[in-house]
Amino acid sequence: MLIKVKVKPGSSKQEIIKQQDGSYLIFLKKEAKKGKANAELINLLAKHFKVCVSDISIKGKTSREKLVEIRE
């Protein structure tokens, strides 16, 4: 499954919001430095979709808008 994600790193909360167009707005606590926000994103999505961390890959690692592949 491929999903479009827009991340907001450095937020005070950690939250996933599904948008009307099917994409996701995701608030992350970690800053976008040294891959910390991407690691938090992968962990959060793994819990949300109930899959292993290794089943998630990110395209657009340096962008706030990402395409995420989740293998089920």
C-alpha positions in Angstrom: 0.0 0.0 0.0 1.3 3.5 -0.9 0.2 6.5 1.2 1.0 10.2 0.9 2.2 11.8 4.1 2.8 15.3 5.1 4.9 15.6 8.3 5.2 18.4 10.8 8.4 17.7 12.8 9.1 19.5 16.1 5.5 19.5 17.2 4.4 19.3 20.8 2.2 16.3 20.0 2.5 13.0 18.2 -0.6 12.4 16.1 -1.9 10.9 12.8 -4.8 12.6 11.0 -6.3 11.1 7.9 -7.2 13.8 5.4 -10.3 13.8 3.1 -8.1 13.1 0.0 -6.8 9.9 1.6 -3.4 11.4 2.6 -2.2 11.7 6.1 -1.0 14.7 8.2 1.4 13.5 10.8 2.7 15.5 13.8 6.1 14.3 15.1 7.9 15.4 18.3 11.4 14.8 17.0 13.2 17.5 15.0 14.1 16.8 11.3 17.8 16.2 12.1 19.9 13.2 11.5 16.9 11.0 10.5 15.3 11.3 13.9 11.9 12.4 12.6 11.9 9.7 9.9 12.6 7.1 12.5 9.8 8.4 14.6 7.5 8.4 11.6 8.3 4.8 10.8 7.7 3.7 14.4 4.4 5.6 14.6 3.1 4.2 11.3 4.1 0.7 12.2 2.0 0.9 15.4 -0.9 2.6 13.6 -1.1 0.0 10.7 0.0 -2.9 13.0 2.9 -3.9 10.8 6.6 -4.5 11.5 9.0 -1.5 11.2 10.9 -3.4 8.5 7.6 -3.4 6.4 7.7 0.4 6.0 9.9 2.4 3.6 10.0 6.1 2.9 10.5 7.9 -0.4 11.3 11.6 -0.1 13.3 11.4 3.1 14.4 15.0 3.1 11.0 16.5 2.1 8.1 17.1 4.4 5.8 15.5 1.8 6.6 11.9 1.6 5.4 8.7 -0.2 5.4 5.8 2.2 5.2 2.2 1.2 3.7 -0.2 3.7 4.0 -3.9 2.9 1.2 -6.0 4.6 
